[in-house]
Amino acid sequence: MYQVNVWAVIVAGVVAWVIGALWYSQLLVGKQWMKLANLKDVKPNPVIFIVGLLTYIVMAYVLAHVLIAFNATSIAGGLIGGFWMWLGFVATITLGSVLYEQKPFMLWVLNNAYNLISFLVMGAILALWR
């Protein structure tokens, strides 16, 4: 039987969340994202931040189980696992949402560049810190 390292899960989730805070800031893609998402103003909301953080901790927890099941114990293993989870579940479902909701494809690209980076980083952290 295997056991998930709770601290690794928390750290991986927090790191992914921080990457998102930076990614969507005005320093990186925030202005372009707001335009593509047709948002006029985004006001900081603590509830959204907390829920967002919790979602990344849940994703890290699930990814940790997948990496353990496939015995990924190296950076390469974590990156590969993170990539396949992103491609198989995140990229596909979000592409469908963008297409059905008739959102700009570039919005999908911006959001999924962040999602991919997050899954790769979480995968590397979780695979190394078992």
Wavefront OBJ file of the C-alpha trace (Angstrom):
o trace
v 0.000 0.000 0.000
v 1.228 3.469 -0.765
v 0.723 6.722 1.033
v 0.464 10.215 -0.396
v 2.833 12.795 1.079
v 0.381 15.426 2.314
v 3.065 18.113 2.597
v 4.129 17.538 -1.005
v 0.496 17.834 -2.084
v 0.025 21.105 -0.197
v 3.272 22.578 -1.516
v 2.511 21.493 -5.094
v -0.979 22.997 -4.891
v 0.263 26.260 -3.402
v 3.048 26.557 -5.991
v 0.569 25.983 -8.855
v -1.748 28.596 -7.348
v 1.092 31.134 -7.014
v 2.097 30.502 -10.625
v -1.514 31.300 -11.562
v -1.472 34.523 -9.550
v 1.637 35.586 -11.436
v 0.419 34.286 -14.812
v -2.868 36.199 -14.699
v -1.316 39.332 -13.204
v -0.896 42.498 -15.216
v 2.819 41.650 -15.466
v 2.213 38.653 -17.709
v -1.035 37.836 -19.537
v -3.633 39.544 -17.323
v -4.590 42.320 -19.735
v -4.786 40.009 -22.732
v -6.709 37.387 -20.727
v -9.271 39.960 -19.541
v -9.802 41.166 -23.113
v -10.202 37.632 -24.494
v -12.505 36.623 -21.628
v -14.519 39.800 -22.191
v -14.003 40.973 -18.612
v -14.078 44.677 -17.845
v -12.830 44.623 -14.278
v -11.735 41.864 -11.928
v -11.903 42.760 -8.266
v -9.935 40.674 -5.772
v -12.239 38.273 -3.968
v -10.860 36.234 -1.044
v -13.468 33.490 -1.501
v -12.409 32.937 -5.112
v -8.747 32.868 -4.080
v -9.384 30.318 -1.329
v -11.543 28.091 -3.537
v -8.930 28.358 -6.295
v -6.196 27.288 -3.893
v -8.270 24.358 -2.674
v -8.894 23.201 -6.253
v -5.148 23.068 -6.908
v -4.568 21.114 -3.715
v -7.223 18.602 -4.838
v -5.580 18.366 -8.286
v -2.198 17.812 -6.665
v -3.681 15.093 -4.449
v -5.145 13.246 -7.428
v -1.956 13.697 -9.447
v 0.034 12.309 -6.505
v -2.060 9.121 -6.619
v -1.483 8.756 -10.359
v 2.263 9.279 -10.022
v 2.471 6.775 -7.180
v 0.453 4.220 -9.175
v 2.909 4.559 -12.055
v 5.930 4.674 -9.735
v 7.094 8.076 -10.991
v 10.019 8.996 -8.737
v 12.046 11.344 -10.942
v 11.589 14.792 -12.419
v 11.121 13.185 -15.831
v 8.460 10.841 -14.467
v 6.654 13.726 -12.795
v 6.784 15.841 -15.947
v 5.503 12.975 -18.085
v 2.699 12.200 -15.650
v 1.730 15.868 -15.370
v 1.734 16.232 -19.157
v -0.496 13.208 -19.760
v -2.967 14.232 -17.056
v -3.121 17.736 -18.547
v -3.515 16.465 -22.108
v -6.024 13.741 -21.315
v -8.294 15.657 -18.984
v -7.628 19.385 -18.774
v -6.721 20.326 -22.355
v -9.496 18.260 -23.856
v -12.365 19.336 -21.623
v -11.382 23.000 -21.696
v -11.087 22.929 -25.495
v -14.621 21.597 -25.703
v -15.823 24.364 -23.397
v -14.150 27.064 -25.494
v -15.584 25.664 -28.709
v -19.136 25.182 -27.418
v -19.168 28.564 -25.686
v -17.696 30.183 -28.819
v -14.823 31.778 -26.918
v -11.630 32.851 -28.698
v -9.159 30.015 -29.260
v -6.388 32.264 -27.904
v -8.220 32.263 -24.554
v -7.843 28.477 -24.513
v -4.146 28.857 -25.355
v -3.521 31.350 -22.528
v -5.435 29.331 -19.949
v -3.934 26.026 -20.990
v -0.376 27.276 -21.125
v -0.869 28.021 -17.436
v -2.597 24.690 -16.828
v 0.217 22.812 -18.537
v 2.918 24.658 -16.585
v 1.013 23.977 -13.356
v 0.666 20.262 -14.041
v 4.327 19.964 -14.999
v 5.482 21.750 -11.848
v 3.109 19.808 -9.603
v 4.208 16.560 -11.235
v 7.885 17.326 -10.675
v 7.332 18.299 -7.019
v 5.160 15.266 -6.283
v 7.412 12.754 -8.017
v 10.526 13.976 -6.228
v 8.982 14.478 -2.795
v 7.400 11.114 -2.067
l 1 2 3 4 5 6 7 8 9 10 11 12 13 14 15 16 17 18 19 20 21 22 23 24 25 26 27 28 29 30 31 32 33 34 35 36 37 38 39 40 41 42 43 44 45 46 47 48 49 50 51 52 53 54 55 56 57 58 59 60 61 62 63 64 65 66 67 68 69 70 71 72 73 74 75 76 77 78 79 80 81 82 83 84 85 86 87 88 89 90 91 92 93 94 95 96 97 98 99 100 101 102 103 104 105 106 107 108 109 110 111 112 113 114 115 116 117 118 119 120 121 122 123 124 125 126 127 128 129 130
